[in-house]
Amino acid sequence: MLSEAPVLVTGACGLVGRATVAALRARGLPVVATDLGSKANREHAASLPADRDLAWRWADLTSPEQARGLVKASAPRAVVHLAAVIPPACYTNPRLAEAVNVGGTRNLTEAVVDHAPQARFVHASSVAVHGSRNPHRGLGLLGADTPLAPSDLYGRHKAAAEEIVRAIETPRTVLRLGGVMTTDVSSAGNDPDTSYFSASLPDDGRIQTVDVRDVARAFAAAVDADVAGEILMIGGDASHRLVQRDIAVGYTGALGMDGAVPEGLPGDPDDDAAWFATDWMDTARAQEALDFQRVSWPQLLEEIREQVGWKRYLLRLVGPPMHALAVRRSPYAGTGRAHADPWEAVERRWPAAAS
């Protein structure tokens, strides 16, 4: 039995979800955490220390009945909606991704309106809603008022979900996330799809990253902060304003694998459509309201170095063979291209993503 009305967190077993549950509990807020009831998710929940103010309920939000049952049983004071299928997984199964990203949001908001209309709805969106961003055009920083112009299915899903959330009568807040990073090297995916996708992005494309713990602090603060009705941009401090190559070189360097990532292709300054959907952000209002920025980019990399420790010396041996493998597996290997085009690369590997 929870001590008071809880915060309901969806997608609670994901990267952001786990950190957000921890951040809410650190603030003393009871939590009902939900996700799919997979074996891995149940094992994660079982591995956590006993906590009388953390309850787990397994649900599939693509089912309207399960979404309603979840909200009715939880009786939440606030909902933090994180459940999503993100790139590149969303390109593999676009129908499932839409069912989760759009349908799940619709089912959950309808359940909240009907059964917990007093609850604040805090929704996780993405800068992907703004679409391709050519840094050579002097477009300025992304902000809450930047027009929505999604370039891919994920951006379209998130734009549609935002529209659903903005239409509800209950208090709501939208947080648009930048590139979420973690110091947990055990969770750093290196599957072929992720590697391919990362290598398809223009080396000089702008991105604002943010430590997942800072993202979690933002969501935890948004539950009570005076931000109802607002759209807030969630990125790290100014040190997180990077280009794509900075991430690859910085991360592998922190692991000790210097030289593991070959130089990629730049974006085409004359083709506005052939850039990825990230850019630098105006986070001033979000920081003022939520006070979430703690971990700088240099601090994040230093934590990784400390975590890896002496293994960095062994990992140096991995750099050269990884470099050679990455060259062979590059999305642009043998194409003769002078510039990157991530959307062409996505459609080549995942044809269903183009429909």
C-alpha positions as CSV (number, residue, x, y, z in Angstrom):
1,M,0.0,0.0,0.0
2,L,1.6,3.3,-1.1
3,S,1.7,6.1,1.4
4,E,0.0,8.6,-0.9
5,A,-1.2,9.1,-4.5
6,P,1.7,8.1,-6.7
7,V,3.3,9.3,-9.9
8,L,2.7,6.8,-12.7
9,V,5.8,6.2,-14.9
10,T,5.4,4.4,-18.2
11,G,8.4,2.9,-20.0
12,A,9.8,2.5,-16.5
13,C,12.3,-0.2,-17.5
14,G,14.0,1.8,-20.3
15,L,17.1,4.0,-20.0
16,V,15.2,7.2,-19.1
17,G,12.5,5.3,-17.2
18,R,14.9,3.6,-14.7
19,A,16.6,6.9,-14.0
20,T,13.2,8.8,-13.6
21,V,11.9,6.2,-11.2
22,A,15.0,6.7,-9.1
23,A,14.8,10.5,-9.3
24,L,11.2,10.5,-8.2
25,R,11.9,8.2,-5.3
26,A,14.9,10.4,-4.3
27,R,12.4,13.3,-4.0
28,G,10.2,11.1,-1.7
29,L,7.4,10.7,-4.2
30,P,5.6,7.3,-4.4
31,V,5.8,5.7,-7.8
32,V,3.8,3.2,-9.8
33,A,6.1,2.0,-12.5
34,T,4.8,0.2,-15.6
35,D,6.2,-1.4,-18.7
36,L,5.6,-4.5,-20.7
37,G,5.7,-7.6,-18.5
38,S,8.7,-9.2,-20.3
39,K,11.0,-11.6,-18.5
40,A,13.8,-9.0,-18.6
41,N,11.6,-6.3,-17.2
42,R,10.3,-8.4,-14.4
43,E,13.9,-9.4,-13.5
44,H,14.9,-5.8,-13.4
45,A,12.0,-5.0,-11.1
46,A,12.8,-7.9,-8.8
47,S,16.5,-6.8,-8.6
48,L,15.6,-3.5,-7.0
49,P,15.8,-3.0,-3.2
50,A,12.5,-3.5,-1.4
51,D,10.6,-0.2,-1.3
52,R,7.1,0.2,0.1
53,D,6.5,3.3,-2.1
54,L,7.4,1.7,-5.4
55,A,4.8,-0.6,-7.0
56,W,5.1,-2.3,-10.4
57,R,2.1,-2.9,-12.7
58,W,2.7,-4.6,-16.1
59,A,0.6,-3.3,-19.0
60,D,0.6,-3.0,-22.8
61,L,-0.5,0.6,-23.5
62,T,-1.5,-0.3,-27.1
63,S,-4.5,-2.0,-25.4
64,P,-7.1,0.7,-24.4
65,E,-8.5,-1.7,-21.8
66,Q,-5.1,-2.2,-20.2
67,A,-4.3,1.5,-20.2
68,R,-7.7,2.2,-18.5
69,G,-7.1,-0.6,-15.9
70,L,-3.6,0.8,-15.2
71,V,-4.8,4.3,-14.5
72,K,-7.9,3.2,-12.5
73,A,-5.8,0.9,-10.3
74,S,-3.0,3.5,-9.8
75,A,-5.1,6.6,-9.1
76,P,-2.1,8.8,-9.9
77,R,-1.5,12.4,-8.9
78,A,0.7,12.7,-12.0
79,V,1.7,10.7,-15.1
80,V,5.2,10.7,-16.6
81,H,4.8,9.1,-20.1
82,L,8.1,7.8,-21.4
83,A,7.0,4.6,-23.2
84,A,8.2,4.8,-26.8
85,V,9.8,2.9,-29.7
86,I,12.8,5.0,-30.8
87,P,15.3,5.0,-33.7
88,P,16.5,2.8,-35.1
89,A,14.1,0.2,-33.6
90,C,11.1,2.1,-34.9
91,Y,12.3,1.7,-38.5
92,T,12.3,-2.1,-38.2
93,N,8.6,-2.3,-37.4
94,P,6.9,1.0,-38.2
95,R,3.4,-0.3,-37.4
96,L,4.3,-1.4,-33.9
97,A,6.2,1.9,-33.4
98,E,3.1,3.9,-34.4
99,A,0.9,1.7,-32.2
100,V,3.1,2.5,-29.2
101,N,4.2,6.1,-29.9
102,V,0.8,7.4,-31.1
103,G,-1.8,4.8,-30.1
104,G,-0.3,4.2,-26.7
105,T,-0.3,7.9,-26.0
106,R,-3.9,8.3,-27.1
107,N,-5.0,5.3,-24.9
108,L,-3.2,6.6,-21.9
109,T,-4.5,10.2,-22.2
110,E,-8.0,9.0,-22.6
111,A,-7.7,6.9,-19.5
112,V,-6.3,9.8,-17.5
113,V,-9.0,12.2,-18.7
114,D,-11.7,9.7,-17.7
115,H,-10.2,8.3,-14.5
116,A,-7.6,10.8,-13.1
117,P,-8.5,14.2,-14.6
118,Q,-6.7,16.0,-11.8
119,A,-3.4,14.3,-12.7
120,R,-0.6,16.3,-14.4
121,F,0.4,14.6,-17.6
122,V,4.2,15.0,-18.3
123,H,4.9,13.8,-21.8
124,A,8.3,12.8,-23.3
125,S,8.7,14.2,-26.8
126,S,11.8,14.7,-28.9
127,V,13.6,17.4,-31.0
128,A,12.9,15.0,-33.9
129,V,9.6,16.8,-34.3
130,H,11.5,19.7,-35.8
131,G,13.0,17.6,-38.6
132,S,16.2,18.0,-40.5
133,R,18.5,20.8,-39.4
134,N,21.1,22.2,-41.8
135,P,23.7,24.0,-39.6
136,H,24.8,26.1,-42.6
137,R,21.5,27.9,-42.7
138,G,21.8,29.9,-39.5
139,L,18.6,28.6,-38.1
140,G,19.3,29.5,-34.5
141,L,18.6,27.4,-31.5
142,L,15.7,25.0,-31.3
143,G,12.9,26.3,-29.0
144,A,9.4,25.6,-28.0
145,D,8.2,27.9,-30.8
146,T,10.3,26.4,-33.5
147,P,7.9,25.0,-36.2
148,L,7.3,21.3,-36.3
149,A,8.5,19.8,-39.6
150,P,9.3,16.1,-39.0
151,S,11.6,14.3,-41.5
152,D,11.0,10.7,-40.5
153,L,8.4,8.4,-39.0
154,Y,9.7,8.9,-35.5
155,G,9.4,12.6,-35.7
156,R,5.9,12.3,-37.2
157,H,4.9,9.9,-34.4
158,K,6.2,12.3,-31.7
159,A,4.5,15.3,-33.4
160,A,1.2,13.4,-33.5
161,A,1.6,12.4,-29.9
162,E,2.2,16.0,-28.9
163,E,-1.0,17.0,-30.6
164,I,-2.9,14.4,-28.6
165,V,-1.4,15.6,-25.3
166,R,-2.0,19.3,-26.1
167,A,-5.7,18.6,-26.8
168,I,-6.5,17.1,-23.3
169,E,-8.2,19.2,-20.7
170,T,-6.0,18.0,-17.8
171,P,-2.8,19.8,-16.8
172,R,0.0,18.8,-19.2
173,T,3.6,19.5,-19.9
174,V,5.7,18.4,-22.9
175,L,9.5,17.9,-22.6
176,R,11.3,17.7,-25.9
177,L,14.5,15.7,-25.4
178,G,17.9,16.1,-27.1
179,G,20.4,13.3,-27.4
180,V,20.2,11.3,-24.2
181,M,23.6,9.8,-23.0
182,T,24.6,7.5,-20.2
183,T,27.8,6.8,-18.4
184,D,26.7,3.2,-17.9
185,V,28.9,1.4,-20.4
186,S,27.1,-1.9,-19.8
187,S,24.0,-0.4,-21.4
188,A,25.8,1.2,-24.4
189,G,24.4,-0.7,-27.3
190,N,26.7,-1.9,-30.1
191,D,24.2,-3.9,-32.2
192,P,24.6,-3.7,-36.0
193,D,21.5,-1.6,-36.5
194,T,22.5,1.0,-34.0
195,S,26.1,1.1,-35.4
196,Y,24.8,1.5,-38.9
197,F,22.4,4.2,-37.9
198,S,25.0,6.2,-36.0
199,A,27.4,5.9,-38.9
200,S,24.8,7.2,-41.3
201,L,24.6,10.6,-39.6
202,P,26.6,13.6,-40.9
203,D,29.8,14.0,-38.9
204,D,29.2,17.8,-38.7
205,G,25.5,17.7,-37.8
206,R,24.8,19.6,-34.6
207,I,23.3,17.9,-31.6
208,Q,22.8,18.8,-28.0
209,T,23.3,15.9,-25.7
210,V,22.1,15.5,-22.1
211,D,23.0,13.0,-19.3
212,V,20.1,10.6,-18.6
213,R,20.3,11.6,-14.9
214,D,19.7,15.2,-15.8
215,V,16.7,14.1,-18.0
216,A,15.3,12.2,-15.0
217,R,15.8,15.3,-12.8
218,A,13.8,17.3,-15.3
219,F,10.9,14.8,-15.4
220,A,10.8,14.5,-11.6
221,A,10.8,18.3,-11.2
222,A,8.1,18.7,-13.9
223,V,5.6,16.8,-11.8
224,D,5.3,19.7,-9.3
225,A,6.9,22.7,-11.0
226,D,4.8,25.6,-12.3
227,V,5.1,24.5,-15.9
228,A,1.5,23.4,-16.7
229,G,0.8,24.0,-20.4
230,E,4.4,24.5,-21.3
231,I,6.8,22.9,-23.8
232,L,10.3,22.7,-22.5
233,M,13.6,21.9,-24.3
234,I,15.6,19.3,-22.4
235,G,19.3,19.3,-23.2
236,G,22.6,19.5,-21.2
237,D,24.5,22.7,-20.5
238,A,26.5,24.6,-23.2
239,S,29.2,22.0,-23.1
240,H,26.8,19.5,-24.6
241,R,26.4,21.5,-27.8
242,L,28.4,19.2,-30.0
243,V,28.6,17.8,-33.5
244,Q,27.9,14.1,-34.2
245,R,31.6,13.2,-34.5
246,D,32.3,14.7,-31.1
247,I,30.1,12.1,-29.5
248,A,31.7,9.1,-31.3
249,V,35.3,10.3,-30.7
250,G,34.6,11.4,-27.1
251,Y,32.8,8.2,-26.1
252,T,35.3,5.7,-27.6
253,G,38.2,7.8,-26.4
254,A,36.8,7.7,-22.8
255,L,36.6,3.9,-23.1
256,G,40.2,3.8,-24.2
257,M,39.5,2.8,-27.8
258,D,41.1,5.8,-29.5
259,G,40.9,5.7,-33.3
260,A,38.1,3.1,-33.2
261,V,35.6,5.3,-35.1
262,P,36.6,6.2,-38.7
263,E,35.9,9.6,-40.1
264,G,32.4,9.8,-41.5
265,L,30.9,12.0,-44.2
266,P,29.9,15.6,-43.7
267,G,26.4,16.8,-44.5
268,D,25.7,18.6,-47.8
269,P,25.4,22.4,-47.1
270,D,23.2,22.7,-50.2
271,D,20.7,20.0,-49.3
272,D,18.5,20.9,-46.3
273,A,16.7,17.6,-46.3
274,A,19.8,15.4,-46.0
275,W,20.6,16.3,-42.3
276,F,19.5,14.5,-39.1
277,A,16.8,15.8,-36.9
278,T,18.9,17.3,-34.1
279,D,20.3,20.7,-33.3
280,W,21.4,22.9,-30.5
281,M,18.7,24.0,-28.1
282,D,17.5,27.0,-26.0
283,T,17.2,25.3,-22.6
284,A,17.1,28.5,-20.6
285,R,13.4,28.3,-19.6
286,A,13.6,24.6,-18.9
287,Q,16.6,25.1,-16.6
288,E,15.0,28.1,-14.9
289,A,11.8,26.1,-14.2
290,L,13.2,22.6,-13.5
291,D,16.9,23.2,-12.4
292,F,18.0,19.9,-13.9
293,Q,21.4,20.5,-15.5
294,R,24.1,19.0,-13.4
295,V,26.4,16.8,-15.6
296,S,28.6,18.5,-18.2
297,W,29.9,16.7,-21.2
298,P,33.5,16.6,-19.8
299,Q,32.2,15.3,-16.5
300,L,30.2,12.5,-18.3
301,L,33.4,11.4,-20.2
302,E,35.5,11.5,-17.0
303,E,32.9,9.3,-15.3
304,I,33.2,6.8,-18.1
305,R,37.0,6.8,-17.8
306,E,36.8,6.2,-14.1
307,Q,34.2,3.4,-14.6
308,V,36.4,1.6,-17.1
309,G,39.5,2.1,-15.1
310,W,42.5,-0.2,-15.9
311,K,40.5,-1.9,-18.6
312,R,41.1,1.1,-20.8
313,Y,44.6,-0.2,-21.4
314,L,43.3,-3.5,-22.7
315,L,40.6,-1.8,-24.8
316,R,43.3,0.2,-26.7
317,L,44.0,-3.1,-28.5
318,V,40.4,-3.1,-29.8
319,G,40.6,0.3,-31.5
320,P,42.4,-0.7,-34.7
321,P,40.2,-3.8,-35.5
322,M,37.1,-1.9,-34.6
323,H,38.2,0.9,-37.0
324,A,38.7,-1.6,-39.9
325,L,35.3,-3.3,-39.2
326,A,33.5,0.1,-39.1
327,V,35.0,1.1,-42.4
328,R,33.7,-2.1,-44.0
329,R,30.3,-1.8,-42.5
330,S,29.8,1.9,-43.2
331,P,26.5,2.8,-44.8
332,Y,28.4,4.7,-47.4
333,A,31.1,2.1,-48.2
334,G,31.5,1.7,-52.0
335,T,28.9,4.4,-52.8
336,G,31.3,7.1,-53.8
337,R,29.2,9.6,-52.0
338,A,30.8,12.9,-50.9
339,H,28.1,13.8,-48.4
340,A,26.0,11.8,-45.9
341,D,22.3,11.4,-46.3
342,P,20.9,9.6,-43.2
343,W,17.3,9.3,-44.6
344,E,18.5,7.6,-47.8
345,A,20.6,5.2,-45.6
346,V,17.7,4.5,-43.4
347,E,15.4,3.7,-46.4
348,R,18.1,1.4,-47.9
349,R,18.4,-0.7,-44.7
350,W,14.7,-0.4,-43.6
351,P,12.5,0.0,-46.7
352,A,9.4,-0.1,-44.5
353,A,10.5,3.2,-42.9
354,A,9.9,5.0,-46.1
355,S,6.2,4.2,-46.3
